[in-house]
Amino acid sequence: MNDSNDSISDKDTRKASSLTFWQLLKITFSAFLGVQSETNREGDFTQGIMSHFIWMGLLFGLVFALSIIGVVQLVLHFAA
């Protein structure tokens, strides 16, 4: 019985690891914008590994925050 659970988790891992970096980036960007359909969202989360989505979301959020800070600094520099 334990062997069947191992084979199922192996299949899930192989299936889940099929998303590329660019696919994860696209999924994360769509989630940030809120433009993804419910069907696509469910399909994405059945294909990917949750920790990859979490790390990509954190990375994307950090890049977004740094971009906003950079734009504000640039505007303040030219306004002064």
C-alpha positions as CSV (number, residue, x, y, z in Angstrom):
1,M,0.0,0.0,0.0
2,N,2.9,2.4,0.7
3,D,4.4,1.7,-2.7
4,S,1.2,2.9,-4.4
5,N,1.3,6.2,-2.5
6,D,5.0,6.6,-3.5
7,S,4.2,6.0,-7.1
8,I,1.3,8.5,-7.0
9,S,3.5,11.2,-5.4
10,D,6.2,10.5,-8.1
11,K,3.6,11.0,-10.8
12,D,2.4,14.2,-9.2
13,T,5.9,15.5,-8.9
14,R,6.8,14.8,-12.5
15,K,3.5,16.3,-13.7
16,A,3.9,19.3,-11.3
17,S,7.4,20.1,-12.4
18,S,6.4,20.5,-16.0
19,L,5.9,24.2,-15.7
20,T,8.7,26.4,-17.0
21,F,10.0,29.6,-15.4
22,W,8.2,31.6,-18.1
23,Q,4.9,29.8,-17.6
24,L,5.2,30.5,-13.8
25,L,6.0,34.2,-14.6
26,K,2.9,34.4,-16.8
27,I,0.7,32.8,-14.3
28,T,2.0,35.1,-11.5
29,F,1.6,38.2,-13.6
30,S,-2.0,37.2,-14.5
31,A,-2.7,36.6,-10.8
32,F,-1.3,40.0,-9.9
33,L,-3.5,41.7,-12.5
34,G,-6.5,39.5,-11.7
35,V,-7.3,38.7,-15.4
36,Q,-7.1,34.9,-15.3
37,S,-10.2,32.9,-15.7
38,E,-11.3,30.4,-13.0
39,T,-10.7,27.5,-15.3
40,N,-7.1,28.5,-16.1
41,R,-6.4,29.2,-12.4
42,E,-7.6,25.8,-11.4
43,G,-5.6,24.2,-14.2
44,D,-2.4,26.1,-13.2
45,F,-2.6,25.0,-9.6
46,T,-3.0,21.3,-10.6
47,Q,0.0,21.5,-12.8
48,G,2.4,23.4,-10.6
49,I,4.1,23.0,-7.2
50,M,2.7,25.4,-4.6
51,S,6.1,26.4,-3.3
52,H,7.1,27.5,-6.8
53,F,4.0,29.8,-7.0
54,I,4.8,31.2,-3.5
55,W,8.4,32.0,-4.4
56,M,7.5,33.5,-7.7
57,G,4.8,35.6,-6.1
58,L,7.3,36.9,-3.5
59,L,9.9,37.6,-6.2
60,F,7.3,39.3,-8.3
61,G,6.1,41.4,-5.4
62,L,9.7,42.4,-4.5
63,V,10.4,43.5,-8.1
64,F,7.1,45.4,-8.2
65,A,7.9,47.2,-5.0
66,L,11.4,48.1,-6.0
67,S,10.1,49.3,-9.4
68,I,7.6,51.7,-7.6
69,I,10.4,52.9,-5.3
70,G,12.6,53.5,-8.3
71,V,10.0,55.4,-10.2
72,V,9.2,57.6,-7.2
73,Q,12.9,58.3,-6.7
74,L,13.3,59.2,-10.4
75,V,10.3,61.6,-10.2
76,L,11.6,63.2,-7.1
77,H,15.0,63.7,-8.6
78,F,13.7,65.5,-11.7
79,A,11.1,67.5,-9.7
80,A,13.7,69.0,-7.4
